[in-house]
C-alpha cells in the first residue's frame, strides 16, 4: 500500500507542476514543488538505505538518491520528476507483479471453510462454526459446498473437487468409507460425513499455514542481488565522473546517472522467485521460500525415506508359504478367518487379499503386539509373529506365521508396493545433474537393498532410527542435500536437511510442518519437477538481472557522450524496468 501512496503523491505533484509551469507560466514554483518532493523522497530513501546497510546488505538505493540529487542540482527538475515516477512506479509495479505471480497460492485461501451443517441427535441440521466441530460429529455437506474438516463419508456418493489442495483437476469420486479433505468442494450430491479431525487440525488448515509461511519468508536471492550493486554502482559513478571530467559539465554526469536504473537489481530477483513459487503451487508443490528454490537448483544429493515415499506405504500379500502338510488355499483361508476381527494393518491386508467368503472365527483372543488365536472351521488357529508361533523361523521379509491345531503350518509374507514413478524420478534426478541418491530406511538391510536396486538408488542406509537418519544426512559430502519423506518419523530429518520435501498428500502434518516444500499430490515425480522449477527460476532471475545491467551499462556509455538529454534518459529507465519485470515473469510459466 505504501508503494501506491508514494506513486499517487508523485503523480499529484507532477500534475500541479505541469499546471504551474505550462498553464500559469510559473516555472520557478514548478521547480520548487518538484524539488521539495524530490528532497523528501530522497530523505526517505536514504533512511531506508541506512537500515539496509545496518542489516549487513549493500543496496542500490544510493544510485537512485544520487540521480535525484544530481538532476535537481543542475536544474533538470523535470528529469528528476521522471526518476521519481520511475522509482515509485517501479515499486508499485513490483507489488502488482508479485501479487499476480502469487495469485495461485492465494486461491487456496478462497475456499477457507468457516461454517458447517452439524447433524443433531434428532436428525435436524444446525449451522455451527467450522472451528466448533469435534471429532465424531456428523455433518452434512450440500452440493457445491466446501468440506469444513477432514472427514469420512457415512452416507451418499458424490464427486469432490480437490484441485485447490492437490492440483488434481479431475473430480474424485467419493462414497461410503472414503476420506474427504477439508477445503475440497462437493459435487452435485449431498454427503453425510463423520469428522475425523477438528477444523484447525485438518489438511486444509495445514496447507493454509504453509501458504502463510511461504508468503512471509523473503527469498535469499533478493539479498544476493544486492551483491551486484557494489560493482554496478562503482561503474555508474566511474562513467559519470569521466563524462563530467571530459565534458567539463556536471549535467553530463547527471545524464549518466539518470539512466543508471537500479530497478533491474531491485525488481528482477524477487519477481522471478515469487513467480517460480507460483508455478510450483500450480503443479501441486508448496515451496515455502525463494531460498528453497535456490537450494533445489543447486542440490547435489537427494535422500529418500522408503515406506510411503519410494513405496506406497501399503503392505500387500506377497507369498503364501505352507508347510508340507498344508496347501496355500487352506493356509490363507484359515489365517484370514482368524485375523478378520483384528485391526492390525497386516491383518487388514491379509483379509483383503483372501476375499469376502471367509469362515467365521470364535473364541477370538488377541495378544497385543504378538498375534491372534481363534477357533476357525473346527481348528485351533494362531496367527502372529514368529515368537508367537512355536517352531516358526523368522524370515527376512515382513511376514505373519500360522499355527493350526498346535502345528506350525507356514508363513504369509508381505511386500510394500513400489511407486510406479519411483524409478523414473530417480533417473530424472540423475539426468538433471544430481550426483548422489540415497535411501535412509528403518527396514532390514535385505528389504532396503531390494527396493534401492529396483528404483536405481546409489547408496542405502538401513536399520536407521530417526536420530540415526540425521547422523547420515550430516555425513553426506555432496551438498546441498534434499531429504524426501512422509511420516512423523521423517520430520526431524526433513528439518535437518538443507531442503526437506514432505510427501504431504497422505502424510503426517508434522512432516509437512518440518519441511521446506510439500508435495500435495501423491506423486513422487513432483520431487524431480520441483528441482526443475528451482533450476529454471534461478536461471530466469539471474538472466533478468544481467539483461537489466547490460541495458543500463549501454545507456550509460551512450549518455556519457551527451547525445541523450537528461529528461529522455530518465524515460529510458521505465523501458529498462518494464523489460526486466516482464522477463522475470517468465519464471511463472517455465
C-alpha positions as CSV (number, residue, x, y, z in Angstrom):
1,X,0.0,0.0,0.0
2,X,2.9,2.4,0.8
3,X,4.2,1.9,-2.8
4,X,0.9,3.1,-4.3
5,X,0.6,6.1,-1.9
6,X,4.1,7.3,-3.0
7,X,3.2,6.8,-6.6
8,X,-0.1,8.8,-6.2
9,X,1.9,11.6,-4.4
10,X,4.4,11.8,-7.3
11,X,1.6,11.9,-9.9
12,X,-0.3,14.6,-7.9
13,X,2.8,16.8,-7.6
14,X,3.7,16.3,-11.2
15,X,0.2,17.4,-12.2
16,X,0.5,20.5,-10.0
17,X,3.9,21.3,-11.5
18,X,2.6,20.9,-15.0
19,X,-0.2,23.4,-14.3
20,X,2.1,25.8,-12.6
21,X,4.7,25.9,-15.5
22,X,2.8,25.3,-18.7
23,X,-0.6,26.8,-17.9
24,X,0.1,29.5,-15.3
25,X,3.7,30.2,-16.5
26,X,5.3,29.9,-13.1
27,X,8.3,27.7,-13.9
28,X,10.1,28.7,-10.7
29,X,7.3,27.4,-8.5
30,X,7.0,24.3,-10.5
31,X,10.7,23.7,-9.9
32,X,10.2,24.4,-6.1
33,X,7.3,21.9,-5.8
34,X,9.3,19.2,-7.6
35,X,12.5,20.0,-5.6
36,X,10.6,19.7,-2.2
37,X,9.0,16.4,-3.2
38,X,12.3,15.0,-4.6
39,X,14.2,16.1,-1.5
40,X,11.6,14.5,0.8
41,X,11.6,11.2,-1.1
42,X,15.4,11.2,-1.2
43,X,15.5,11.6,2.5
44,X,13.0,8.7,3.0
45,X,15.1,6.5,0.6
46,X,18.3,7.5,2.5
47,X,16.7,6.3,5.7
48,X,15.8,3.0,4.1
49,X,19.3,2.7,2.7
50,X,20.8,3.2,6.2
51,X,18.6,0.4,7.5
52,X,19.7,-1.8,4.7
53,X,23.4,-1.2,5.5
54,X,22.9,-1.8,9.2
55,X,21.3,-5.2,8.3
56,X,24.6,-6.1,6.5
57,X,23.3,-5.7,3.0
58,X,24.5,-3.2,0.4
59,X,21.5,-2.0,-1.6
60,X,21.3,0.0,-4.8
61,X,19.2,2.9,-3.4
62,X,22.4,5.0,-3.4
63,X,22.2,5.3,-7.2
64,X,18.6,6.4,-7.2
65,X,19.3,9.0,-4.5
66,X,22.3,10.3,-6.4
67,X,20.3,10.6,-9.6
68,X,17.6,12.6,-7.9
69,X,20.0,15.0,-6.2
70,X,22.1,15.3,-9.4
71,X,19.2,16.3,-11.6
72,X,17.8,18.7,-9.0
73,X,21.3,20.3,-8.5
74,X,21.8,21.0,-12.2
75,X,18.2,22.3,-12.7
76,X,16.9,19.3,-14.6
77,X,13.8,19.1,-12.3
78,X,11.6,17.5,-14.9
79,X,14.2,14.7,-15.3
80,X,14.1,14.4,-11.5
81,X,10.3,14.1,-11.7
82,X,10.6,11.2,-14.2
83,X,13.2,9.5,-12.0
84,X,10.8,9.8,-9.1
85,X,8.0,8.5,-11.2
86,X,10.2,5.6,-12.3
87,X,11.1,4.7,-8.7
88,X,7.6,4.9,-7.3
89,X,6.0,3.3,-10.3
90,X,8.6,0.6,-10.2
91,X,7.8,-0.2,-6.6
92,X,4.0,-0.3,-7.4
93,X,4.7,-2.4,-10.5
94,X,6.8,-4.8,-8.4
95,X,3.9,-5.1,-5.9
96,X,1.4,-5.7,-8.7
97,X,3.7,-8.3,-10.4
98,X,4.3,-10.1,-7.1
99,X,0.6,-10.3,-6.4
100,X,-0.2,-11.6,-9.9
101,X,2.6,-14.2,-9.5
102,X,1.2,-15.2,-6.1
103,X,-2.4,-15.5,-7.2
104,X,-2.2,-19.3,-7.4
105,X,-1.1,-19.5,-3.8
106,X,-3.9,-17.1,-2.7
107,X,-6.5,-19.3,-4.5
108,X,-6.0,-21.8,-1.7
109,X,-7.3,-19.3,0.8
110,X,-10.5,-18.6,-1.2
111,X,-12.1,-21.9,0.0
112,X,-11.4,-21.4,3.7
113,X,-14.4,-23.2,5.3
114,X,-16.0,-21.2,8.1
115,X,-19.2,-22.9,8.8
116,X,-20.8,-26.4,8.8
117,X,-24.2,-28.2,8.9
118,X,-23.9,-30.3,12.0
119,X,-26.4,-33.2,12.3
120,X,-28.1,-33.2,15.6
121,X,-29.3,-36.3,17.5
122,X,-32.9,-35.8,16.3
123,X,-31.7,-35.7,12.7
124,X,-32.1,-32.0,12.3
125,X,-29.3,-29.8,10.9
126,X,-27.7,-27.0,12.9
127,X,-25.5,-24.3,11.5
128,X,-22.2,-24.1,13.5
129,X,-18.8,-22.6,13.1
130,X,-16.3,-24.9,11.5
131,X,-13.9,-24.4,14.4
132,X,-16.5,-25.7,16.8
133,X,-16.7,-29.2,15.2
134,X,-15.5,-32.1,17.2
135,X,-14.1,-35.5,16.2
136,X,-17.0,-37.8,15.7
137,X,-19.6,-35.2,14.8
138,X,-21.9,-35.9,11.9
139,X,-22.1,-33.1,9.3
140,X,-24.0,-32.6,6.0
141,X,-22.2,-31.1,3.0
142,X,-24.6,-29.9,0.4
143,X,-23.8,-29.8,-3.4
144,X,-21.2,-27.1,-4.2
145,X,-20.3,-26.5,-0.5
146,X,-16.8,-26.6,0.9
147,X,-15.9,-29.5,3.2
148,X,-15.2,-27.9,6.6
149,X,-13.0,-30.6,8.2
150,X,-11.2,-33.8,7.3
151,X,-14.0,-36.5,7.5
152,X,-15.2,-39.8,6.3
153,X,-18.3,-40.4,4.1
154,X,-21.0,-42.3,6.0
155,X,-23.9,-41.7,3.6
156,X,-24.2,-40.6,0.0
157,X,-21.9,-40.6,-3.0
158,X,-20.6,-37.6,-5.0
159,X,-17.6,-36.3,-6.9
160,X,-15.4,-34.0,-5.0
161,X,-13.1,-31.2,-6.4
162,X,-9.7,-31.4,-4.7
163,X,-7.9,-29.2,-7.3
164,X,-7.0,-26.4,-4.8
165,X,-5.5,-29.0,-2.4
166,X,-3.7,-31.5,-4.7
167,X,-3.7,-29.9,-8.1
168,X,-5.7,-32.8,-9.5
169,X,-8.1,-31.3,-12.0
170,X,-10.4,-34.3,-12.3
171,X,-13.2,-34.6,-9.7
172,X,-12.6,-37.6,-7.4
173,X,-15.5,-40.0,-6.7
174,X,-16.3,-40.4,-3.0
175,X,-18.7,-42.9,-1.5
176,X,-19.2,-44.6,1.9
177,X,-15.9,-45.2,3.7
178,X,-13.9,-42.8,1.7
179,X,-11.9,-40.0,3.3
180,X,-12.6,-36.4,2.2
181,X,-10.2,-33.5,2.9
182,X,-11.3,-30.1,4.3
183,X,-11.2,-27.4,1.7
184,X,-12.4,-29.7,-1.1
185,X,-15.6,-28.8,-2.9
186,X,-18.5,-31.2,-3.0
187,X,-20.1,-32.0,-6.4
188,X,-23.8,-32.5,-7.3
189,X,-25.0,-34.8,-4.5
190,X,-25.2,-34.2,-0.7
191,X,-22.8,-36.2,1.6
192,X,-23.1,-37.0,5.2
193,X,-19.7,-37.2,6.9
194,X,-18.2,-38.1,10.2
195,X,-15.5,-35.6,11.3
196,X,-12.0,-37.2,11.7
197,X,-10.1,-34.1,12.7
198,X,-11.0,-30.8,14.1
199,X,-11.0,-28.0,11.5
200,X,-7.8,-26.5,12.9
201,X,-6.0,-29.8,12.6
202,X,-7.3,-30.7,9.2
203,X,-5.4,-30.9,5.9
204,X,-6.7,-27.6,4.6
205,X,-5.6,-25.6,7.6
206,X,-2.1,-27.2,7.3
207,X,-1.9,-26.0,3.7
208,X,-3.1,-22.6,4.6
209,X,-0.4,-22.4,7.2
210,X,2.2,-23.4,4.6
211,X,1.0,-20.7,2.3
212,X,1.2,-18.1,5.0
213,X,4.7,-19.2,5.8
214,X,5.6,-19.1,2.1
215,X,4.4,-15.6,1.8
216,X,6.2,-14.4,5.0
217,X,9.7,-15.7,4.1
218,X,11.7,-13.5,1.7
219,X,13.9,-15.1,-0.9
220,X,17.6,-15.1,-0.1
221,X,18.3,-14.4,-3.7
222,X,16.7,-11.0,-3.3
223,X,19.6,-10.2,-0.9
224,X,22.0,-11.9,-3.3
225,X,21.0,-9.5,-6.0
226,X,22.4,-6.7,-3.8
227,X,25.9,-8.2,-4.4
228,X,25.7,-6.9,-7.9
229,X,25.0,-3.4,-6.6
230,X,28.6,-2.8,-5.5
231,X,30.3,-3.2,-8.9
232,X,27.3,-1.7,-10.7
233,X,27.3,1.4,-8.5
234,X,31.0,1.9,-8.9
235,X,30.8,1.5,-12.7
236,X,28.0,4.1,-12.8
237,X,30.0,6.6,-10.7
238,X,33.1,6.0,-12.7
239,X,31.4,6.6,-16.1
240,X,29.6,9.6,-14.7
241,X,32.8,11.0,-13.3
242,X,34.8,10.5,-16.5
243,X,31.9,12.1,-18.5
244,X,31.9,15.1,-16.2
245,X,35.7,15.4,-16.4
246,X,35.8,15.2,-20.2
247,X,32.8,17.5,-20.9
248,X,33.7,19.9,-18.0
249,X,29.9,19.9,-17.4
250,X,28.1,18.4,-14.3
251,X,25.0,18.0,-16.5
252,X,26.8,15.2,-18.3
253,X,27.2,13.3,-15.0
254,X,23.5,13.8,-14.3
255,X,22.7,12.4,-17.8
256,X,24.7,9.3,-17.0
257,X,23.2,8.8,-13.5
258,X,19.6,9.0,-14.6
259,X,19.9,6.0,-16.9
260,X,21.8,4.0,-14.3
261,X,18.5,2.4,-13.3
262,X,18.7,0.3,-10.1
263,X,15.4,-1.4,-10.8
264,X,16.7,-4.5,-12.5
265,X,18.5,-5.3,-9.3
266,X,15.6,-4.3,-7.1
267,X,12.8,-6.0,-9.0
268,X,14.1,-8.9,-11.1
269,X,15.1,-11.4,-8.5
270,X,12.0,-11.2,-6.2
271,X,9.5,-11.1,-9.1
272,X,11.2,-14.2,-10.6
273,X,11.3,-16.0,-7.3
274,X,7.6,-15.4,-6.4
275,X,6.8,-16.4,-10.0
276,X,8.6,-19.7,-9.5
277,X,6.8,-20.3,-6.2
278,X,3.5,-19.6,-8.0
279,X,4.4,-22.1,-10.8
280,X,5.3,-24.7,-8.2
281,X,1.9,-24.3,-6.4
282,X,0.1,-24.8,-9.7
283,X,1.9,-28.1,-10.0
284,X,0.8,-29.2,-6.6
285,X,4.1,-28.2,-4.8
286,X,4.1,-25.7,-2.0
287,X,7.5,-24.0,-1.7
288,X,7.9,-22.0,1.5
289,X,10.6,-19.6,0.3
290,X,12.8,-18.4,-2.5
291,X,15.8,-19.8,-0.6
292,X,14.3,-23.3,-1.1
293,X,14.1,-22.8,-4.9
294,X,17.8,-21.7,-4.8
295,X,18.9,-24.8,-2.9
296,X,16.8,-27.1,-5.0
297,X,18.6,-25.7,-8.1
298,X,22.0,-26.4,-6.5
299,X,21.2,-29.7,-4.8
300,X,23.7,-32.5,-5.4
301,X,22.3,-35.2,-3.2
302,X,18.7,-36.4,-2.8
303,X,17.9,-38.7,0.2
304,X,14.7,-40.7,0.4
305,X,12.8,-42.5,3.1
306,X,11.5,-45.8,1.9
307,X,8.0,-46.6,3.2
308,X,5.4,-44.2,1.9
309,X,8.0,-42.3,-0.2
310,X,9.6,-44.7,-2.6
311,X,6.9,-47.2,-1.9
312,X,3.1,-46.7,-1.5
313,X,3.3,-47.5,2.2
314,X,0.6,-50.2,1.8
315,X,1.6,-53.8,2.5
316,X,0.0,-56.5,0.4
317,X,0.3,-60.3,0.4
318,X,3.4,-61.4,-1.5
319,X,3.8,-65.1,-0.9
320,X,1.9,-67.9,0.9
321,X,4.5,-70.4,2.1
322,X,2.7,-73.5,3.5
323,X,4.5,-76.4,5.3
324,X,4.4,-79.9,3.9
325,X,1.0,-80.9,5.5
326,X,-0.8,-77.8,4.2
327,X,-1.7,-76.1,1.0
328,X,-1.7,-72.4,0.0
329,X,-5.5,-72.1,-0.2
330,X,-6.3,-73.6,3.2
331,X,-3.4,-71.8,4.9
332,X,-4.6,-68.4,3.6
333,X,-8.3,-69.2,4.4
334,X,-7.6,-70.2,8.0
335,X,-5.2,-67.3,8.6
336,X,-7.6,-64.7,7.2
337,X,-10.5,-66.2,9.1
338,X,-8.6,-65.9,12.3
339,X,-7.5,-62.3,11.6
340,X,-10.7,-60.9,10.2
341,X,-11.6,-59.2,13.5
342,X,-8.2,-57.6,14.1
343,X,-7.5,-54.0,13.3
344,X,-3.8,-54.6,12.6
345,X,-2.5,-53.3,9.3
346,X,-1.2,-56.8,8.3
347,X,-4.5,-58.3,9.3
348,X,-6.4,-55.9,7.1
349,X,-4.1,-56.6,4.1
350,X,-4.4,-60.4,4.7
351,X,-8.2,-60.3,4.9
352,X,-8.5,-58.1,1.8
353,X,-6.3,-60.5,-0.2
354,X,-8.2,-63.6,0.9
355,X,-11.6,-62.2,-0.2
356,X,-15.0,-62.0,1.4
357,X,-16.1,-65.6,1.7
358,X,-14.2,-66.4,4.9
359,X,-15.1,-68.8,7.7
360,X,-16.3,-67.4,11.0
361,X,-14.0,-67.2,13.9
362,X,-15.0,-67.9,17.5
363,X,-13.2,-67.7,20.8
364,X,-11.1,-64.9,19.4
365,X,-8.2,-63.8,21.7
366,X,-5.8,-61.1,20.5
367,X,-2.5,-60.6,22.3
368,X,-1.4,-57.1,21.6
369,X,1.9,-57.0,19.8
370,X,2.1,-60.7,19.2
371,X,-0.9,-62.1,17.4
372,X,-4.4,-63.6,17.4
373,X,-5.8,-67.0,18.4
374,X,-9.2,-68.3,17.5
375,X,-11.3,-71.3,16.5
376,X,-11.8,-71.4,12.7
377,X,-13.7,-74.2,10.9
378,X,-13.2,-76.5,13.9
379,X,-9.4,-75.8,14.0
380,X,-7.4,-74.0,16.7
381,X,-5.6,-71.3,14.7
382,X,-2.9,-68.9,15.8
383,X,-1.6,-66.1,13.6
384,X,1.2,-63.6,14.5
385,X,4.9,-63.0,15.0
386,X,7.4,-65.8,14.8
387,X,7.9,-65.8,18.6
388,X,4.1,-66.3,19.0
389,X,4.2,-69.5,17.0
390,X,6.4,-72.3,18.3
391,X,8.6,-73.8,15.6
392,X,8.4,-70.8,13.3
393,X,11.7,-69.4,12.0
394,X,11.7,-65.7,11.3
395,X,12.0,-64.6,7.7
396,X,13.9,-61.5,6.5
397,X,10.7,-60.3,4.8
398,X,7.7,-58.9,6.7
399,X,5.5,-61.9,7.5
400,X,2.9,-63.5,9.7
401,X,3.2,-67.1,10.9
402,X,0.4,-69.6,11.3
403,X,-0.2,-72.5,13.6
404,X,-3.1,-74.9,13.1
405,X,-4.0,-77.4,15.9
406,X,-0.7,-76.9,17.6
407,X,1.4,-77.5,14.4
408,X,3.4,-74.9,12.6
409,X,1.5,-74.5,9.3
410,X,3.5,-71.9,7.4
411,X,4.1,-68.2,6.8
412,X,2.5,-65.5,4.7
413,X,4.8,-62.7,3.5
414,X,4.0,-59.1,2.7
415,X,5.6,-56.5,0.4
416,X,5.3,-52.8,0.1
417,X,4.4,-51.9,-3.5
418,X,6.9,-49.6,-5.2
419,X,5.6,-46.4,-6.6
420,X,5.4,-46.8,-10.4
421,X,7.0,-43.4,-10.9
422,X,9.9,-44.0,-8.4
423,X,12.5,-45.4,-10.9
424,X,11.7,-42.6,-13.5
425,X,12.1,-40.0,-10.7
426,X,15.5,-41.2,-9.7
427,X,16.6,-41.4,-13.3
428,X,15.3,-37.8,-13.9
429,X,17.3,-36.5,-10.9
430,X,20.5,-38.1,-12.2
431,X,19.9,-36.6,-15.6
432,X,19.5,-33.2,-14.0
433,X,22.9,-33.4,-12.5
434,X,22.2,-34.8,-9.1
435,X,25.4,-36.7,-8.1
436,X,24.2,-39.0,-5.3
437,X,20.8,-40.5,-4.5
438,X,20.4,-42.1,-1.1
439,X,17.8,-44.2,0.7
440,X,17.7,-44.0,4.5
441,X,15.3,-46.6,6.0
442,X,14.4,-48.2,9.3
443,X,13.9,-51.5,7.5
444,X,16.1,-54.5,7.3
445,X,19.1,-54.4,5.0
446,X,17.8,-57.0,2.6
447,X,14.5,-55.3,2.1
448,X,16.1,-51.9,1.7
449,X,18.6,-53.2,-0.8
450,X,15.9,-54.8,-2.9
451,X,13.9,-51.5,-3.1
452,X,17.0,-49.4,-3.8
453,X,18.1,-51.7,-6.6
454,X,14.6,-51.6,-8.2
455,X,14.5,-47.8,-8.4
456,X,18.2,-47.1,-9.1
457,X,19.2,-45.6,-5.7
458,X,23.0,-45.2,-5.4
459,X,23.5,-45.8,-1.7
460,X,21.5,-47.5,1.0
461,X,21.4,-46.9,4.8
462,X,19.2,-49.5,6.6
463,X,18.2,-50.1,10.3
464,X,18.2,-46.4,11.0
465,X,16.2,-44.8,13.7
466,X,15.1,-41.1,13.3
467,X,18.1,-39.8,15.2
468,X,20.5,-42.0,13.2
469,X,18.9,-40.7,9.9
470,X,20.0,-37.2,10.9
471,X,23.6,-38.5,11.5
472,X,23.6,-40.0,8.0
473,X,22.4,-36.7,6.5
474,X,25.2,-34.9,8.3
475,X,27.9,-37.2,6.8
476,X,26.8,-36.8,3.2
477,X,29.5,-34.9,1.3
478,X,27.8,-33.7,-1.9
479,X,25.7,-30.7,-0.7
480,X,23.1,-29.2,-0.7
481,X,21.2,-32.3,0.5
482,X,17.5,-32.7,-0.1
483,X,15.6,-35.1,2.1
484,X,12.2,-36.6,1.0
485,X,9.8,-38.2,3.4
486,X,6.2,-38.5,4.5
487,X,5.8,-39.7,8.1
488,X,6.1,-38.3,11.6
489,X,9.4,-40.2,12.0
490,X,10.7,-38.2,9.0
491,X,10.1,-34.8,10.5
492,X,13.5,-34.5,12.2
493,X,15.3,-35.5,9.0
494,X,13.3,-33.0,6.9
495,X,14.2,-30.2,9.3
496,X,17.9,-31.2,9.4
497,X,18.4,-31.4,5.7
498,X,19.4,-28.4,3.6
499,X,16.0,-28.8,1.9
500,X,13.2,-31.0,3.3
501,X,10.4,-32.2,1.0
502,X,7.3,-33.8,2.5
503,X,5.0,-36.1,0.6
504,X,2.0,-34.4,2.1
505,X,-0.9,-35.8,0.2
506,X,-1.5,-38.6,2.8
507,X,1.5,-37.9,5.1
508,X,1.8,-36.6,8.6
509,X,1.2,-33.0,9.5
510,X,4.4,-33.0,11.5
511,X,6.4,-33.9,8.3
512,X,4.8,-31.1,6.3
513,X,5.4,-28.5,9.0
514,X,9.1,-29.5,9.2
515,X,9.6,-29.4,5.5
516,X,10.7,-26.6,3.2
517,X,8.4,-27.8,0.5
518,X,5.4,-30.0,0.4
519,X,4.2,-32.2,-2.5
520,X,0.4,-32.1,-2.3
521,X,-0.2,-34.8,-4.9
522,X,0.5,-38.4,-4.2
523,X,3.2,-38.4,-6.9
524,X,6.9,-38.8,-6.3
525,X,7.8,-37.4,-9.8
526,X,6.9,-34.0,-8.4
527,X,10.2,-34.1,-6.5
528,X,12.1,-34.1,-9.7
529,X,9.8,-31.4,-11.1
530,X,10.5,-29.2,-8.0
531,X,14.2,-29.3,-8.9
532,X,13.4,-28.4,-12.5
533,X,11.3,-25.4,-11.3
534,X,14.1,-24.3,-9.0
535,X,16.7,-24.5,-11.7
536,X,14.7,-22.7,-14.3
537,X,13.5,-20.0,-11.8
538,X,17.1,-19.2,-10.7
539,X,18.2,-19.1,-14.3
540,X,15.5,-16.6,-15.2
541,X,16.2,-14.5,-12.1
542,X,19.9,-14.2,-13.0
543,X,19.2,-13.6,-16.7
544,X,16.8,-10.8,-15.8
545,X,19.3,-9.1,-13.6
546,X,22.1,-9.3,-16.2
547,X,19.8,-8.1,-19.0
548,X,18.9,-5.1,-16.9
549,X,22.6,-4.4,-16.1
550,X,23.6,-4.8,-19.7
551,X,21.0,-2.3,-21.0
552,X,21.8,0.2,-18.2
553,X,25.5,0.0,-18.9
554,X,25.0,0.5,-22.6
555,X,22.7,3.5,-21.9
556,X,25.3,5.0,-19.5
557,X,28.0,4.8,-22.1
558,X,25.8,6.4,-24.7
559,X,24.7,9.1,-22.2
560,X,28.3,9.8,-21.4
561,X,28.7,11.2,-25.0
562,X,25.9,13.7,-24.3
563,X,23.6,12.5,-27.0
564,X,20.8,11.6,-24.6
565,X,19.1,14.6,-22.9
566,X,18.6,14.2,-19.2
567,X,14.8,14.0,-19.4
568,X,14.9,11.4,-22.2
569,X,17.4,9.3,-20.3
570,X,15.0,9.3,-17.3
571,X,12.3,8.0,-19.6
572,X,14.6,5.2,-20.7
573,X,14.6,3.9,-17.2
574,X,10.9,2.9,-17.5
575,X,11.8,0.9,-20.5
576,X,14.5,-0.9,-18.7
577,X,12.2,-1.6,-15.7
578,X,9.4,-3.0,-18.0
579,X,11.8,-5.3,-19.9
580,X,13.3,-6.6,-16.6
581,X,10.0,-7.3,-14.9
582,X,8.4,-8.9,-18.0
583,X,11.4,-11.2,-18.4
584,X,11.4,-12.1,-14.7
585,X,7.7,-13.1,-15.0
586,X,8.8,-15.8,-17.4
587,X,9.6,-17.9,-14.3
588,X,5.8,-18.2,-13.8
589,X,5.4,-20.4,-16.8
590,X,8.9,-22.0,-17.1
